[in-house]
Amino acid sequence: MTDSPDTSAATTEHGLAAERARRLDHVAALRNDGTNPYPYRFDRSHTLAEIRSAHGGLQAGTETEVAVAVAGRILLKRDQGKLIFATLRDRDDEIQLFVSRAVVGDDLFARIDDLDLGDWVGVHGIVMTTRKGELSVKVSGLELLAKALRPLPDKWHGLADTDTRYRQRYADLISNDDARRVFAVRHAIIASFRRTLAAKDFVEVETPVLHVEAGGAHARPFTTHHKTLDMGLYLRIALELHLKRLVVGGMERVYEIGRVFRNEGISPRHNPEFTMMELYQAFGDYSDVMAITEELFAAAARDAIGTTVIDVNGLSVDLAEPFRRVRMIDLVREKTGVAVHPSQSVEALRSLAAEHNVRTEAQWGSGKIIEELFEALAEHALIAPTFVTGHPVETSPLARVDRNDPHLTERFELFVGGRELANGYSELNDPVEQRLRFEDEQRAKEAGNAEAGTVDEDYLRALEFGMPPTGGLGIGMDRLTMLIANVPTIRDVILFPTLRPEVLD
């Protein structure tokens, strides 16, 4: 029997097979004795967190009359002859099990002693503290709820290989306290968004994942096929166009938190499927949604980690303070020493890009080259929260033209720690101009830009019914979780990130 957390005997393939075989034999023996090692249910009276909340202040050596029924996984176990001490963990907490042979009898004591680390158990007992003050449940009854056939990862070192951590997230969550912390932070952030938006009278909706047109962003889509209708479809690359259809329909404040899919590279910042929150507010513009962005970020941090002050690349940043606002063209000027503007000739901007070793392509216009200069030279330096505004019209097909400059748009991207976390516009609601923008996108796609959009006739029809002035916002929930939880890669905040298929024997 394995009583200690040392699983070195099971680290080799042979050792793991032998350990699994031993546990399977145990399962067979239980069944032969009339015990179901996988019963249907267990009626729990308390979570472990509830017990700790109610009795965490008990003095050492106190035995209450509070009877409880708890359940969880056995993490540690040590046999001291007539006593067994075990650590039980459920979703939120851990507690010690105090097992006395004199209380449970020889047969149950032996069955408890025969448990393996990783087994799920249901326990009946009373709340107590040991002489050392350890809050415990004094066991009077215990039943096996699920037999673990594989040994747990080492409690102190967890899964050493990061690829294995992401591939076997279930094992990572068992052994890795920080993994559980990160996903608790993620849950708290999403719950915070919902509370904040509900207080502002936004309505949460669900829109289609399968799209006839891949629109709402510049991205390469995943394609699929509907058999019955015999038609090609795209997995959505954004939530935008269907949400704005709802604004046309009179739903003045709407949002969605949903999965989107982009057939692009994998990196510490990118996963092919990720979670976006998009909202649209009638009668507002991009300044309104910038204010909402600041409020959402501050509330999310406060609700998830108890403070609005976070660490960003070694810099202490308070998300409750107003974020910096600066135009993209001004950031490029800061880095190059040259004033740039989309009204300038392509040749002049291409020459400037070459001076700074920034790649360009023949079909790009002035606006696209300016955006590339920004991404190559300025983006990585935006550590404190910064709204980058005034994107060129060429790269913002769904944003309104700036009311003071016809070459720029009323659009912003929010950067923190050199990463883009949010994107918002004063939404283009002129169907004639939108058609011209879509046609430009279509020409770019036909010229070889796989990320360009097409002409979405149904969306144009919706706009022709009239969409009021509207501010729109999209926030990457995965990157926001990375920021607030202070982890370096998007794989740490997605439970099951995209990986190459595992080769199993």
C-alpha positions, 0 to 999 in steps of 0.5 A: 500500500502507498501511504506517502506522497513519494510516487517515484516507483510509479514514474517509469512506464513499468512502475505506472502499469504495475501501480495501476494493476495493483489498484485494479486488483483492489477494485476487483476485491472490493466488488467481490466483497459486495462493495461498489467502488463507484457508488451513485451519490453521497449526501454532503451536509457541509463543504470544508470551507463552511466547516472552517468558516464556522469552526476555524476559531476552536481552541486546541483539544476541543471536541464538538457535538457538531455532526457533519457529512463531508466529501473530497479527495484523499491527498495525504495519509499517515498511519500511526498504529491506532490512529490514521491522519489524512488530508481531505480536499474538496473544491475550496478547502482542505481539512484533516481526518482524524481516524481512531481504531477505537471509534471506527472498529478494526474492519473500517480502520483497515479499509481506511488504511487501505485507501490510496492517495487520490481516492474520493471518499464520503465521511461522517463524523464530528468537528474537533481540533487536535491537541496541536490545534488542527481543525479536523473531522473525527471519523465515525463512518467513511465510504469510498466514492471513486477509486483512483487507478492512477497515482497523483502527481507529486504534491510538492513538484506537481507535473514538471513538464508544462505540456503535460500540465496543459494536456492533463489539466485534471492532474494539474488542478489536483496538484497545483495550488496556483492553477486552481488560484488562476481559474478562481480569478478567471471565474471572479472576473467574469462574474464581476463583468456580469454584475457591473454590466447588469447594473448599467442595464446591459442585457446578456445575449447569445449569438450564432457561432456558425456564420455565413460571413466571417466578419467583425475582425481581421482574422483568418477563419476556421471553415466547416460544412453543414451537411443538411443545407450543403453549405460552407460556414465559418466559426465566428471570429468576432461577436460584433455584427450580430450584436449590432443587428440587435441594436438595430432591433431596439436592444439598446444595451447588449453584451455577450461573453463567448468563444471566438475562433481564429485560424492563426498561430499559437503563442504566449498571447494567442490560442485558436479559440478564446473568450471575448466580451463584446458590448454595444451601447446605443446613443454613445460613442467611443469615449463612453465605452472607454469609460466603461472599460476602465470601470470594468477593469477596476471592478474585476481586479477588486472582485478577483484579487481584492485590490486594483493595484497589480504588478505589470512587468515589475511596475505597480499599476493601479487600475482604478486610475484613469488610463493614458490616451494617445493617438497611434500616429503620435506614438509612431512619431515618438519612436521615429522622430518623424510625423506620420499621417495616413494622408501621406504617400505610400512611398514616403511611409514605406521608406520610413518603415524600411529605415526602421526594418519594418516589413511592408507588403506591396498592396498595403496603403498608408494606413496599414503601414502606419499600423505596422510601424506602431506594432513594431516600434511602440506597442511593446513599450506600452506597459501602463494602461494606455488607450491608443486612439485614432486608427487609420480608416484603412485598418478599421472597416467598422469604425466611424471616421474621426469627426475632426480628421477624415483619415482617422477613425474614432477607435481605440485599442487598450494596451497593458504590459505590451499586450492588446486587451481591448478594442472599441469604436464609435460604430459606423452606422452609415450603410452607404459608407459601410458598403464602400468599406466592405467592398474595399475589404473584398478587394483586399481579400481577392488580392491575397489578404486572407484576413480581410473581410467580405461584403456582408449583405445581410448586415448592410440590410440591417443597417438600412433599417437604421442603427442609432449612434453606438459605442462598441467594445471588445475585451479579451477575457483570457488576456485580462485574466493573465493580467490580473492573475499575473501569469505569463502565458494564455495557456495558464488561463485556458483550462484546455488550450489547443495542443498537437494531438497526443500520441498514446500507446 
